Amino acid sequence: MHMLYDSESFVVVHMQPDAADTPAAGASAAAASILAPQLARHGFEIVDKRSGKEVYLDGSWAEMFQEQILAWQRDTPTQEEVDDTLDGYVGLAQNPVVVH
């Protein structure tokens, strides 16, 4: 897990597959099939602090969001521009943030 962005309104976290779930070199095929995650995919969690809801983007949504991040790295937008873009994802946020 890697925090990419934190403002008064939003937090964006990049969730990556846990490297500890991969088998050690020389592990048997049976051990590798047990330890290796079935779908080692990354995703992004966007938390709307104002509403207390979050959305998790994976698959094609994560790929599109990754492109947005690369564009931000090239163009260096203002915080307001980033927050405006993230605000477009608020409609997808249905899950309340739960602290555990």
C-alpha positions in Angstrom: 0.0 0.0 0.0 1.4 3.4 -1.0 -0.3 6.7 -0.3 -0.2 8.8 -3.5 -2.2 11.9 -2.5 -3.7 13.5 0.7 -5.6 16.7 0.8 -8.4 18.2 2.9 -11.0 16.4 0.7 -9.4 13.2 -0.7 -6.9 10.5 0.0 -5.6 8.2 -2.8 -3.8 5.0 -2.0 -2.2 2.6 -4.5 -2.9 -1.0 -3.4 -0.3 -3.5 -4.7 -0.2 -7.3 -4.4 1.7 -8.3 -1.3 5.2 -9.5 -2.2 5.1 -11.8 0.8 2.5 -13.9 -0.9 4.9 -15.0 -3.6 6.8 -18.3 -3.1 10.5 -18.3 -2.4 12.9 -19.4 -5.0 13.1 -23.2 -5.2 9.6 -23.7 -3.7 7.7 -26.8 -5.0 5.0 -26.3 -7.6 2.4 -27.4 -4.9 3.7 -24.8 -2.5 3.8 -22.1 -5.2 0.1 -22.8 -6.1 -0.9 -22.4 -2.5 1.1 -19.3 -1.7 0.7 -17.3 -5.0 -2.4 -15.1 -5.2 -4.9 -16.1 -7.8 -5.2 -12.5 -9.2 -2.2 -10.4 -8.4 -3.7 -7.1 -9.5 -3.2 -3.6 -8.3 -5.8 -1.0 -7.7 -6.5 2.4 -6.3 -8.6 3.4 -3.3 -10.0 6.9 -3.4 -11.5 8.2 -0.1 -13.8 11.2 -0.1 -13.2 12.7 3.3 -16.2 15.0 3.0 -18.7 12.1 2.6 -16.8 9.4 4.5 -17.1 7.1 1.5 -14.5 5.3 -0.6 -14.3 3.7 -4.0 -11.8 0.9 -5.1 -10.7 1.0 -8.7 -9.3 -2.1 -10.2 -9.1 -3.7 -13.7 -9.8 -1.3 -16.5 -10.8 1.5 -14.1 -7.3 1.2 -12.4 -5.6 1.3 -15.8 -7.5 4.5 -16.7 -6.7 6.0 -13.3 -3.0 5.1 -13.8 -3.0 7.0 -17.0 -4.4 10.0 -15.1 -1.6 9.7 -12.6 1.0 9.6 -15.3 -0.6 12.8 -16.9 -0.4 14.5 -13.5 3.3 13.6 -13.2 3.9 15.2 -16.6 1.8 18.3 -16.2 2.1 19.0 -12.4 -1.4 20.2 -11.8 -2.5 22.3 -8.8 -4.2 20.7 -5.8 -7.5 22.2 -6.9 -7.2 20.6 -10.3 -6.4 17.2 -8.8 -9.3 17.5 -6.3 -11.6 18.5 -9.2 -10.6 15.3 -11.1 -11.1 13.1 -8.0 -14.5 14.7 -7.4 -15.5 13.1 -10.7 -15.1 9.7 -9.0 -17.3 10.6 -6.0 -20.4 9.2 -7.7 -18.8 5.8 -7.7 -18.1 5.9 -4.0 -20.7 3.8 -2.3 -18.8 2.1 0.5 -18.6 3.9 3.9 -15.0 4.1 5.2 -14.6 1.6 8.1 -11.7 1.8 10.4 -10.5 -1.6 11.6 
